[in-house]
Structure formats: structure tokens, C-alpha cells
Amino acid sequence: MQSDGPPTDSGHLPERVDYVRARYDGAWELPLLGEVVAPSAVLVRPDGHVAWVGEGSTDGLDAALAKWCGTAAGRAGTVA
């Protein structure tokens, strides 16, 4: 499914990072937190845990990519 939100810049993602654009129309319910508003973007680690959540910007994405995907994951810039 295609997301209705703004695109996240994927032009500088390292090859080992898969970029998937999707939408889920159901309720988002998290253990211990209950129902939450769906984020505009997430970075999911290979073990299924969320490493970063974006809400309209990519603030913090470079740091999360570097931490979880190695220093080669640094990107040339971010998209607001």
C-alpha cells in the first residue's frame, strides 16, 4: 500500500537498508502503552524492534542509521 504522507528521503540510504513505504489503517496498539497514533515513519531493526520514529521530519534518523547499520550508514543530508 502507498502511504499518503510525505516521502522520506531514501536517496542516501545504505544498500543494506530496505526502504518500504506502507500504510496500515487499523488501530496501532502497543504492549504496555495501549493505542497510539500511527507515526509517519519508522526505522525497524532486523530483530523487529523500532530504532527510530519520525513525525514529519527525519530528525535523529542519521544517528539511528549510524547506530544500527554502522558508520557507513551516514547520509548526505536530511529531508524535513
N, C-alpha and C positions, 0 to 999 in steps of 0.2 A: 504494500500500500504506500502511496505517496503522502508525505506529510504536508500539511497546509502551512506550516511555519516557515520562517526564513531559513535558507540553506546554511549549513555550517561549512566553512571553507575546508575542502578536502584536497586542495591542490598541493599541499606540502606535507601530507601525512606519509610516514614511512611505509614502505612496501609491506611490512609485516602487520600493519593495522588495516583491518577491513572496515570500510565505511558503509553503513547500512542505513537507509532512510526509510522509516516505517511509522505507522500510526496504530494506536490501539484505542478504540472508542469506549471500552468498558471502564469500570472504576479501577483506580490504582489503589491497592490495599497492601500495606507493608506490615510485616511482623513487628509487634511492639508499638508501632505508630498508628496503625489503622489506615483509614482512607486519606490519600494525599492528592494534591493537584498534579497532573501529569507534567513532567518537565519538558522543555523544548528540545533538549539534547542530553545524552548520557554517554559516558565512556565506561564500557563494561570490561572488566579484567577477564582473562581467559578462564578463571575459576568461577565466573558468574557474579562476582561482587562488583558493585558500582564504584569506580575510582574517581569520577567527576560528574557533576550535574551542571548543565548550563541553562540559564533562563534569559534568552535574548542576547547573550554575548558569549564570547569564548574566553572570558577572564578565567585564568587558572588552568586552561586546557594545556598550554605548553608545559607547565610544570608537571601536570598529571601524566602527560605522554612521556616526558623525560624520565619520571619516576618509574612508571610501569612498563615502558617499552624501551628504555635505555637512552643514553645521551644522543644517539643518532636520531632520536625522535624529535629533536628540536625543530621548530618550524620557522620559516622566514618571517611570519607575521601573523596577526590575528584579525578576525573579522568581527566587527561589533554588531 
